[in-house]
Amino acid sequence: MNTVLLGCLAVFGTGAAAVAGALLIQRTVPARVRYDFGMYGALTTVLVVSAFLLTAITMGLFVWLTINQASHSVVQEADAVLDLYWYAQTLDGPEEVRLRSELRDYTTHVIRVEWPAMAETGELHPRSWQLARQLRYEITHVSPQPGGATIRYQDALRAVSVLFDARRSRESLAGTRIPPLMWVALISTGLLVVVLPMLRGDPRPAVRVVLAFVGAATVAFVVFLLYEVNVPFTGNVKVTPAPLEDALRSFADIDAFWGHRP
């Protein structure tokens, strides 16, 4: 189902349920009780609303930091792949051809196979780990000549280390979710935010209905939005492999610069 349609159903469905609840309270709760809630329940309402806002903001920050860290890891991985591809151009003979080919295979597999699998299962693909280890094996078996080749080799070893660090970070973040306790706090305080205005609202049904609908729709929208961005690599707001796709396209430019062909 389309996410926008699902969101509209969640928001307006929750609002409609709140309207029904408000009308039910209007009929069943005595006017004196509602008056007492209106007179003495203001402080409680403020506390509940504050708790809901604090929980929602905390969850939003958690999601933002997770997505930001995931994006940074992908950029680091793409930069490491590009650095290794540049290094491959400085090699001679079979080592150069083999390393360039393995870098292309790795980047293509991550984009086309690992990324969809990671979004679905929350885990990295075993084949990508195998290709990454093969890259490390190829680099560690290079025998550089003294001088500038040794310096470039040290940079290549650092790039391999960055690549593996970025993969481990991405693996950790792929399974990151908002903690269940935060969801319990958000939903429980959200329910109170919806119910308390029903008890404290103006005794006229029209005003009570409007307050109930607006409060419930707002809470539902916040909950739905946080749910949609809960997973960093899936959903409508997600981290994409765009940096790796840019790196893969750059391989052709690097080959052209050095006068090679893929």
C-alpha positions as protocol buffer text, in pm:
chain_id: "A"
residue {
  index: 1
  type: MET
  ca { x: 0 y: 0 z: 0 }
}
residue {
  index: 2
  type: ASN
  ca { x: 123 y: 351 z: -81 }
}
residue {
  index: 3
  type: THR
  ca { x: 287 y: 512 z: 220 }
}
residue {
  index: 4
  type: VAL
  ca { x: 97 y: 840 z: 180 }
}
residue {
  index: 5
  type: LEU
  ca { x: -234 y: 653 z: 164 }
}
residue {
  index: 6
  type: LEU
  ca { x: -139 y: 442 z: 464 }
}
residue {
  index: 7
  type: GLY
  ca { x: -43 y: 754 z: 657 }
}
residue {
  index: 8
  type: CYS
  ca { x: -371 y: 925 z: 572 }
}
residue {
  index: 9
  type: LEU
  ca { x: -565 y: 619 z: 684 }
}
residue {
  index: 10
  type: ALA
  ca { x: -372 y: 606 z: 1011 }
}
residue {
  index: 11
  type: VAL
  ca { x: -419 y: 978 z: 1082 }
}
residue {
  index: 12
  type: PHE
  ca { x: -783 y: 1011 z: 982 }
}
residue {
  index: 13
  type: GLY
  ca { x: -875 y: 669 z: 1121 }
}
residue {
  index: 14
  type: THR
  ca { x: -728 y: 761 z: 1458 }
}
residue {
  index: 15
  type: GLY
  ca { x: -905 y: 1097 z: 1444 }
}
residue {
  index: 16
  type: ALA
  ca { x: -1237 y: 930 z: 1369 }
}
residue {
  index: 17
  type: ALA
  ca { x: -1190 y: 686 z: 1656 }
}
residue {
  index: 18
  type: ALA
  ca { x: -1115 y: 979 z: 1888 }
}
residue {
  index: 19
  type: VAL
  ca { x: -1431 y: 1158 z: 1773 }
}
residue {
  index: 20
  type: ALA
  ca { x: -1634 y: 848 z: 1855 }
}
residue {
  index: 21
  type: GLY
  ca { x: -1465 y: 830 z: 2194 }
}
residue {
  index: 22
  type: ALA
  ca { x: -1532 y: 1197 z: 2262 }
}
residue {
  index: 23
  type: LEU
  ca { x: -1902 y: 1158 z: 2183 }
}
residue {
  index: 24
  type: LEU
  ca { x: -1915 y: 850 z: 2404 }
}
residue {
  index: 25
  type: ILE
  ca { x: -1756 y: 1041 z: 2691 }
}
residue {
  index: 26
  type: GLN
  ca { x: -2003 y: 1326 z: 2633 }
}
residue {
  index: 27
  type: ARG
  ca { x: -2288 y: 1081 z: 2685 }
}
residue {
  index: 28
  type: THR
  ca { x: -2150 y: 866 z: 2967 }
}
residue {
  index: 29
  type: VAL
  ca { x: -1934 y: 1091 z: 3186 }
}
residue {
  index: 30
  type: PRO
  ca { x: -2138 y: 1323 z: 3411 }
}
residue {
  index: 31
  type: ALA
  ca { x: -2104 y: 1696 z: 3347 }
}
residue {
  index: 32
  type: ARG
  ca { x: -1982 y: 1752 z: 3704 }
}
residue {
  index: 33
  type: VAL
  ca { x: -1691 y: 1514 z: 3653 }
}
residue {
  index: 34
  type: ARG
  ca { x: -1596 y: 1684 z: 3328 }
}
residue {
  index: 35
  type: TYR
  ca { x: -1614 y: 2021 z: 3503 }
}
residue {
  index: 36
  type: ASP
  ca { x: -1378 y: 1898 z: 3777 }
}
residue {
  index: 37
  type: PHE
  ca { x: -1132 y: 1774 z: 3515 }
}
residue {
  index: 38
  type: GLY
  ca { x: -1147 y: 2112 z: 3348 }
}
residue {
  index: 39
  type: MET
  ca { x: -1084 y: 2295 z: 3674 }
}
residue {
  index: 40
  type: TYR
  ca { x: -814 y: 2079 z: 3827 }
}
residue {
  index: 41
  type: GLY
  ca { x: -667 y: 1876 z: 3542 }
}
residue {
  index: 42
  type: ALA
  ca { x: -470 y: 2153 z: 3370 }
}
residue {
  index: 43
  type: LEU
  ca { x: -140 y: 2073 z: 3539 }
}
residue {
  index: 44
  type: THR
  ca { x: -175 y: 1702 z: 3462 }
}
residue {
  index: 45
  type: THR
  ca { x: -248 y: 1779 z: 3098 }
}
residue {
  index: 46
  type: VAL
  ca { x: 58 y: 2000 z: 3071 }
}
residue {
  index: 47
  type: LEU
  ca { x: 277 y: 1730 z: 3225 }
}
residue {
  index: 48
  type: VAL
  ca { x: 142 y: 1463 z: 2991 }
}
residue {
  index: 49
  type: VAL
  ca { x: 186 y: 1680 z: 2682 }
}
residue {
  index: 50
  type: SER
  ca { x: 540 y: 1767 z: 2792 }
}
residue {
  index: 51
  type: ALA
  ca { x: 622 y: 1399 z: 2842 }
}
residue {
  index: 52
  type: PHE
  ca { x: 486 y: 1318 z: 2495 }
}
residue {
  index: 53
  type: LEU
  ca { x: 686 y: 1596 z: 2332 }
}
residue {
  index: 54
  type: LEU
  ca { x: 1003 y: 1500 z: 2520 }
}
residue {
  index: 55
  type: THR
  ca { x: 966 y: 1137 z: 2411 }
}
residue {
  index: 56
  type: ALA
  ca { x: 895 y: 1231 z: 2049 }
}
residue {
  index: 57
  type: ILE
  ca { x: 1194 y: 1469 z: 2037 }
}
residue {
  index: 58
  type: THR
  ca { x: 1423 y: 1207 z: 2192 }
}
residue {
  index: 59
  type: MET
  ca { x: 1313 y: 947 z: 1938 }
}
residue {
  index: 60
  type: GLY
  ca { x: 1355 y: 1198 z: 1656 }
}
residue {
  index: 61
  type: LEU
  ca { x: 1711 y: 1274 z: 1767 }
}
residue {
  index: 62
  type: PHE
  ca { x: 1785 y: 903 z: 1794 }
}
residue {
  index: 63
  type: VAL
  ca { x: 1665 y: 846 z: 1438 }
}
residue {
  index: 64
  type: TRP
  ca { x: 1847 y: 1152 z: 1302 }
}
residue {
  index: 65
  type: LEU
  ca { x: 2178 y: 1050 z: 1460 }
}
residue {
  index: 66
  type: THR
  ca { x: 2140 y: 694 z: 1332 }
}
residue {
  index: 67
  type: ILE
  ca { x: 2067 y: 805 z: 975 }
}
residue {
  index: 68
  type: ASN
  ca { x: 2348 y: 1061 z: 987 }
}
residue {
  index: 69
  type: GLN
  ca { x: 2598 y: 802 z: 1109 }
}
residue {
  index: 70
  type: ALA
  ca { x: 2480 y: 553 z: 846 }
}
residue {
  index: 71
  type: SER
  ca { x: 2521 y: 813 z: 571 }
}
residue {
  index: 72
  type: HIS
  ca { x: 2871 y: 893 z: 696 }
}
residue {
  index: 73
  type: SER
  ca { x: 2965 y: 524 z: 690 }
}
residue {
  index: 74
  type: VAL
  ca { x: 2847 y: 486 z: 329 }
}
residue {
  index: 75
  type: VAL
  ca { x: 3047 y: 792 z: 224 }
}
residue {
  index: 76
  type: GLN
  ca { x: 3358 y: 653 z: 396 }
}
residue {
  index: 77
  type: GLU
  ca { x: 3310 y: 319 z: 221 }
}
residue {
  index: 78
  type: ALA
  ca { x: 3275 y: 488 z: -118 }
}
residue {
  index: 79
  type: ASP
  ca { x: 3583 y: 703 z: -57 }
}
residue {
  index: 80
  type: ALA
  ca { x: 3783 y: 395 z: 42 }
}
residue {
  index: 81
  type: VAL
  ca { x: 3678 y: 213 z: -275 }
}
residue {
  index: 82
  type: LEU
  ca { x: 3781 y: 512 z: -487 }
}
residue {
  index: 83
  type: ASP
  ca { x: 4117 y: 541 z: -310 }
}
residue {
  index: 84
  type: LEU
  ca { x: 4185 y: 173 z: -376 }
}
residue {
  index: 85
  type: TYR
  ca { x: 4087 y: 209 z: -740 }
}
residue {
  index: 86
  type: TRP
  ca { x: 4328 y: 499 z: -781 }
}
residue {
  index: 87
  type: TYR
  ca { x: 4596 y: 288 z: -614 }
}
residue {
  index: 88
  type: ALA
  ca { x: 4528 y: -1 z: -850 }
}
residue {
  index: 89
  type: GLN
  ca { x: 4622 y: 224 z: -1142 }
}
residue {
  index: 90
  type: THR
  ca { x: 4974 y: 260 z: -1000 }
}
residue {
  index: 91
  type: LEU
  ca { x: 5035 y: -114 z: -1013 }
}
residue {
  index: 92
  type: ASP
  ca { x: 5166 y: -306 z: -1311 }
}
residue {
  index: 93
  type: GLY
  ca { x: 5061 y: -622 z: -1489 }
}
residue {
  index: 94
  type: PRO
  ca { x: 4817 y: -878 z: -1348 }
}
residue {
  index: 95
  type: GLU
  ca { x: 4797 y: -712 z: -1005 }
}
residue {
  index: 96
  type: GLU
  ca { x: 4647 y: -399 z: -1155 }
}
residue {
  index: 97
  type: VAL
  ca { x: 4392 y: -579 z: -1369 }
}
residue {
  index: 98
  type: ARG
  ca { x: 4291 y: -814 z: -1089 }
}
residue {
  index: 99
  type: LEU
  ca { x: 4248 y: -539 z: -827 }
}
residue {
  index: 100
  type: ARG
  ca { x: 4048 y: -316 z: -1061 }
}
residue {
  index: 101
  type: SER
  ca { x: 3820 y: -606 z: -1150 }
}
residue {
  index: 102
  type: GLU
  ca { x: 3768 y: -703 z: -786 }
}
residue {
  index: 103
  type: LEU
  ca { x: 3685 y: -345 z: -689 }
}
residue {
  index: 104
  type: ARG
  ca { x: 3425 y: -329 z: -965 }
}
residue {
  index: 105
  type: ASP
  ca { x: 3279 y: -663 z: -858 }
}
residue {
  index: 106
  type: TYR
  ca { x: 3263 y: -556 z: -493 }
}
residue {
  index: 107
  type: THR
  ca { x: 3100 y: -219 z: -558 }
}
residue {
  index: 108
  type: THR
  ca { x: 2849 y: -363 z: -805 }
}
residue {
  index: 109
  type: HIS
  ca { x: 2753 y: -645 z: -569 }
}
residue {
  index: 110
  type: VAL
  ca { x: 2704 y: -407 z: -275 }
}
residue {
  index: 111
  type: ILE
  ca { x: 2475 y: -182 z: -480 }
}
residue {
  index: 112
  type: ARG
  ca { x: 2271 y: -442 z: -664 }
}
residue {
  index: 113
  type: VAL
  ca { x: 2257 y: -736 z: -424 }
}
residue {
  index: 114
  type: GLU
  ca { x: 2364 y: -640 z: -73 }
}
residue {
  index: 115
  type: TRP
  ca { x: 2166 y: -317 z: -43 }
}
residue {
  index: 116
  type: PRO
  ca { x: 1821 y: -469 z: -117 }
}
residue {
  index: 117
  type: ALA
  ca { x: 1904 y: -769 z: 104 }
}
residue {
  index: 118
  type: MET
  ca { x: 2023 y: -542 z: 385 }
}
residue {
  index: 119
  type: ALA
  ca { x: 1704 y: -337 z: 367 }
}
residue {
  index: 120
  type: GLU
  ca { x: 1497 y: -653 z: 391 }
}
residue {
  index: 121
  type: THR
  ca { x: 1686 y: -856 z: 652 }
}
residue {
  index: 122
  type: GLY
  ca { x: 1892 y: -595 z: 837 }
}
residue {
  index: 123
  type: GLU
  ca { x: 2211 y: -793 z: 763 }
}
residue {
  index: 124
  type: LEU
  ca { x: 2498 y: -760 z: 519 }
}
residue {
  index: 125
  type: HIS
  ca { x: 2533 y: -1013 z: 240 }
}
residue {
  index: 126
  type: PRO
  ca { x: 2794 y: -1288 z: 297 }
}
residue {
  index: 127
  type: ARG
  ca { x: 2918 y: -1261 z: -62 }
}
residue {
  index: 128
  type: SER
  ca { x: 3009 y: -894 z: -8 }
}
residue {
  index: 129
  type: TRP
  ca { x: 3213 y: -987 z: 297 }
}
residue {
  index: 130
  type: GLN
  ca { x: 3391 y: -1248 z: 86 }
}
residue {
  index: 131
  type: LEU
  ca { x: 3468 y: -993 z: -185 }
}
residue {
  index: 132
  type: ALA
  ca { x: 3592 y: -743 z: 77 }
}
residue {
  index: 133
  type: ARG
  ca { x: 3823 y: -1005 z: 228 }
}
residue {
  index: 134
  type: GLN
  ca { x: 3950 y: -1085 z: -120 }
}
residue {
  index: 135
  type: LEU
  ca { x: 4035 y: -717 z: -167 }
}
residue {
  index: 136
  type: ARG
  ca { x: 4227 y: -716 z: 158 }
}
residue {
  index: 137
  type: TYR
  ca { x: 4412 y: -1030 z: 53 }
}
residue {
  index: 138
  type: GLU
  ca { x: 4514 y: -875 z: -278 }
}
residue {
  index: 139
  type: ILE
  ca { x: 4637 y: -555 z: -113 }
}
residue {
  index: 140
  type: THR
  ca { x: 4837 y: -733 z: 159 }
}
residue {
  index: 141
  type: HIS
  ca { x: 5015 y: -941 z: -103 }
}
residue {
  index: 142
  type: VAL
  ca { x: 5141 y: -643 z: -301 }
}
residue {
  index: 143
  type: SER
  ca { x: 5517 y: -598 z: -276 }
}
residue {
  index: 144
  type: PRO
  ca { x: 5587 y: -223 z: -323 }
}
residue {
  index: 145
  type: GLN
  ca { x: 5923 y: -86 z: -424 }
}
residue {
  index: 146
  type: PRO
  ca { x: 6102 y: 154 z: -186 }
}
residue {
  index: 147
  type: GLY
  ca { x: 6016 y: 521 z: -218 }
}
residue {
  index: 148
  type: GLY
  ca { x: 5687 y: 663 z: -337 }
}
residue {
  index: 149
  type: ALA
  ca { x: 5539 y: 317 z: -401 }
}
residue {
  index: 150
  type: THR
  ca { x: 5574 y: 235 z: -31 }
}
residue {
  index: 151
  type: ILE
  ca { x: 5391 y: 553 z: 71 }
}
residue {
  index: 152
  type: ARG
  ca { x: 5109 y: 477 z: -171 }
}
residue {
  index: 153
  type: TYR
  ca { x: 5094 y: 123 z: -38 }
}
residue {
  index: 154
  type: GLN
  ca { x: 5053 y: 248 z: 320 }
}
residue {
  index: 155
  type: ASP
  ca { x: 4765 y: 469 z: 200 }
}
residue {
  index: 156
  type: ALA
  ca { x: 4607 y: 165 z: 34 }
}
residue {
  index: 157
  type: LEU
  ca { x: 4632 y: -35 z: 357 }
}
residue {
  index: 158
  type: ARG
  ca { x: 4460 y: 250 z: 544 }
}
residue {
  index: 159
  type: ALA
  ca { x: 4187 y: 258 z: 278 }
}
residue {
  index: 160
  type: VAL
  ca { x: 4126 y: -115 z: 328 }
}
residue {
  index: 161
  type: SER
  ca { x: 4099 y: -59 z: 703 }
}
residue {
  index: 162
  type: VAL
  ca { x: 3851 y: 225 z: 647 }
}
residue {
  index: 163
  type: LEU
  ca { x: 3650 y: 3 z: 413 }
}
residue {
  index: 164
  type: PHE
  ca { x: 3613 y: -269 z: 676 }
}
residue {
  index: 165
  type: ASP
  ca { x: 3536 y: -17 z: 953 }
}
residue {
  index: 166
  type: ALA
  ca { x: 3264 y: 137 z: 735 }
}
residue {
  index: 167
  type: ARG
  ca { x: 3117 y: -206 z: 662 }
}
residue {
  index: 168
  type: ARG
  ca { x: 3109 y: -298 z: 1030 }
}
residue {
  index: 169
  type: SER
  ca { x: 2943 y: 33 z: 1113 }
}
residue {
  index: 170
  type: ARG
  ca { x: 2687 y: -21 z: 838 }
}
residue {
  index: 171
  type: GLU
  ca { x: 2622 y: -374 z: 962 }
}
residue {
  index: 172
  type: SER
  ca { x: 2561 y: -247 z: 1315 }
}
residue {
  index: 173
  type: LEU
  ca { x: 2333 y: 36 z: 1201 }
}
residue {
  index: 174
  type: ALA
  ca { x: 2136 y: -185 z: 960 }
}
residue {
  index: 175
  type: GLY
  ca { x: 1980 y: -362 z: 1257 }
}
residue {
  index: 176
  type: THR
  ca { x: 1932 y: -49 z: 1469 }
}
residue {
  index: 177
  type: ARG
  ca { x: 1576 y: 25 z: 1576 }
}
residue {
  index: 178
  type: ILE
  ca { x: 1413 y: 267 z: 1817 }
}
residue {
  index: 179
  type: PRO
  ca { x: 1413 y: 89 z: 2157 }
}
residue {
  index: 180
  type: PRO
  ca { x: 1075 y: -69 z: 2250 }
}
residue {
  index: 181
  type: LEU
  ca { x: 1063 y: 126 z: 2577 }
}
residue {
  index: 182
  type: MET
  ca { x: 1055 y: 451 z: 2379 }
}
residue {
  index: 183
  type: TRP
  ca { x: 760 y: 323 z: 2175 }
}
residue {
  index: 184
  type: VAL
  ca { x: 577 y: 230 z: 2495 }
}
residue {
  index: 185
  type: ALA
  ca { x: 640 y: 576 z: 2639 }
}
residue {
  index: 186
  type: LEU
  ca { x: 535 y: 752 z: 2317 }
}
residue {
  index: 187
  type: ILE
  ca { x: 212 y: 557 z: 2267 }
}
residue {
  index: 188
  type: SER
  ca { x: 107 y: 567 z: 2633 }
}
residue {
  index: 189
  type: THR
  ca { x: 163 y: 942 z: 2667 }
}
residue {
  index: 190
  type: GLY
  ca { x: 1 y: 991 z: 2325 }
}
residue {
  index: 191
  type: LEU
  ca { x: -314 y: 814 z: 2443 }
}
residue {
  index: 192
  type: LEU
  ca { x: -327 y: 1038 z: 2748 }
}
residue {
  index: 193
  type: VAL
  ca { x: -276 y: 1345 z: 2530 }
}
residue {
  index: 194
  type: VAL
  ca { x: -584 y: 1238 z: 2331 }
}
residue {
  index: 195
  type: VAL
  ca { x: -806 y: 1132 z: 2621 }
}
residue {
  index: 196
  type: LEU
  ca { x: -748 y: 1417 z: 2867 }
}
residue {
  index: 197
  type: PRO
  ca { x: -878 y: 1693 z: 2634 }
}
residue {
  index: 198
  type: MET
  ca { x: -1192 y: 1484 z: 2584 }
}
residue {
  index: 199
  type: LEU
  ca { x: -1257 y: 1508 z: 2955 }
}
residue {
  index: 200
  type: ARG
  ca { x: -1150 y: 1869 z: 2989 }
}
residue {
  index: 201
  type: GLY
  ca { x: -1298 y: 2006 z: 2667 }
}
residue {
  index: 202
  type: ASP
  ca { x: -1589 y: 2246 z: 2625 }
}
residue {
  index: 203
  type: PRO
  ca { x: -1918 y: 2069 z: 2707 }
}
residue {
  index: 204
  type: ARG
  ca { x: -2051 y: 2150 z: 2361 }
}
residue {
  index: 205
  type: PRO
  ca { x: -2020 y: 1841 z: 2137 }
}
residue {
  index: 206
  type: ALA
  ca { x: -1884 y: 2032 z: 1835 }
}
residue {
  index: 207
  type: VAL
  ca { x: -1591 y: 2172 z: 2031 }
}
residue {
  index: 208
  type: ARG
  ca { x: -1520 y: 1837 z: 2193 }
}
residue {
  index: 209
  type: VAL
  ca { x: -1521 y: 1663 z: 1854 }
}
residue {
  index: 210
  type: VAL
  ca { x: -1277 y: 1914 z: 1703 }
}
residue {
  index: 211
  type: LEU
  ca { x: -1039 y: 1891 z: 1999 }
}
residue {
  index: 212
  type: ALA
  ca { x: -1049 y: 1512 z: 1993 }
}
residue {
  index: 213
  type: PHE
  ca { x: -990 y: 1488 z: 1619 }
}
residue {
  index: 214
  type: VAL
  ca { x: -703 y: 1738 z: 1611 }
}
residue {
  index: 215
  type: GLY
  ca { x: -529 y: 1585 z: 1913 }
}
residue {
  index: 216
  type: ALA
  ca { x: -562 y: 1226 z: 1793 }
}
residue {
  index: 217
  type: ALA
  ca { x: -460 y: 1309 z: 1433 }
}
residue {
  index: 218
  type: THR
  ca { x: -151 y: 1492 z: 1555 }
}
residue {
  index: 219
  type: VAL
  ca { x: -42 y: 1208 z: 1781 }
}
residue {
  index: 220
  type: ALA
  ca { x: -105 y: 953 z: 1504 }
}
residue {
  index: 221
  type: PHE
  ca { x: 98 y: 1160 z: 1257 }
}
residue {
  index: 222
  type: VAL
  ca { x: 396 y: 1178 z: 1495 }
}
residue {
  index: 223
  type: VAL
  ca { x: 384 y: 805 z: 1568 }
}
residue {
  index: 224
  type: PHE
  ca { x: 351 y: 716 z: 1198 }
}
residue {
  index: 225
  type: LEU
  ca { x: 636 y: 948 z: 1098 }
}
residue {
  index: 226
  type: LEU
  ca { x: 872 y: 801 z: 1357 }
}
residue {
  index: 227
  type: TYR
  ca { x: 774 y: 450 z: 1252 }
}
residue {
  index: 228
  type: GLU
  ca { x: 855 y: 527 z: 888 }
}
residue {
  index: 229
  type: VAL
  ca { x: 1207 y: 653 z: 970 }
}
residue {
  index: 230
  type: ASN
  ca { x: 1272 y: 385 z: 1231 }
}
residue {
  index: 231
  type: VAL
  ca { x: 1500 y: 178 z: 1002 }
}
residue {
  index: 232
  type: PRO
  ca { x: 1793 y: 368 z: 842 }
}
residue {
  index: 233
  type: PHE
  ca { x: 1819 y: 160 z: 523 }
}
residue {
  index: 234
  type: THR
  ca { x: 1454 y: 108 z: 434 }
}
residue {
  index: 235
  type: GLY
  ca { x: 1133 y: 309 z: 407 }
}
residue {
  index: 236
  type: ASN
  ca { x: 1077 y: 639 z: 234 }
}
residue {
  index: 237
  type: VAL
  ca { x: 1337 y: 826 z: 440 }
}
residue {
  index: 238
  type: LYS
  ca { x: 1645 y: 606 z: 414 }
}
residue {
  index: 239
  type: VAL
  ca { x: 2015 y: 596 z: 343 }
}
residue {
  index: 240
  type: THR
  ca { x: 2079 y: 503 z: -21 }
}
residue {
  index: 241
  type: PRO
  ca { x: 2391 y: 364 z: -194 }
}
residue {
  index: 242
  type: ALA
  ca { x: 2425 y: 687 z: -394 }
}
residue {
  index: 243
  type: PRO
  ca { x: 2791 y: 749 z: -288 }
}
residue {
  index: 244
  type: LEU
  ca { x: 2883 y: 397 z: -398 }
}
residue {
  index: 245
  type: GLU
  ca { x: 2695 y: 446 z: -727 }
}
residue {
  index: 246
  type: ASP
  ca { x: 2892 y: 766 z: -783 }
}
residue {
  index: 247
  type: ALA
  ca { x: 3214 y: 578 z: -709 }
}
residue {
  index: 248
  type: LEU
  ca { x: 3123 y: 306 z: -958 }
}
residue {
  index: 249
  type: ARG
  ca { x: 3060 y: 567 z: -1228 }
}
residue {
  index: 250
  type: SER
  ca { x: 3389 y: 735 z: -1142 }
}
residue {
  index: 251
  type: PHE
  ca { x: 3580 y: 417 z: -1221 }
}
residue {
  index: 252
  type: ALA
  ca { x: 3532 y: 484 z: -1592 }
}
residue {
  index: 253
  type: ASP
  ca { x: 3666 y: 838 z: -1553 }
}
residue {
  index: 254
  type: ILE
  ca { x: 3971 y: 708 z: -1367 }
}
residue {
  index: 255
  type: ASP
  ca { x: 4032 y: 448 z: -1637 }
}
residue {
  index: 256
  type: ALA
  ca { x: 4006 y: 715 z: -1906 }
}
residue {
  index: 257
  type: PHE
  ca { x: 4249 y: 938 z: -1716 }
}
residue {
  index: 258
  type: TRP
  ca { x: 4507 y: 659 z: -1703 }
}
residue {
  index: 259
  type: GLY
  ca { x: 4432 y: 543 z: -2057 }
}
residue {
  index: 260
  type: HIS
  ca { x: 4278 y: 210 z: -1954 }
}
residue {
  index: 261
  type: ARG
  ca { x: 3954 y: 36 z: -2032 }
}
residue {
  index: 262
  type: PRO
  ca { x: 3737 y: -156 z: -1783 }
}
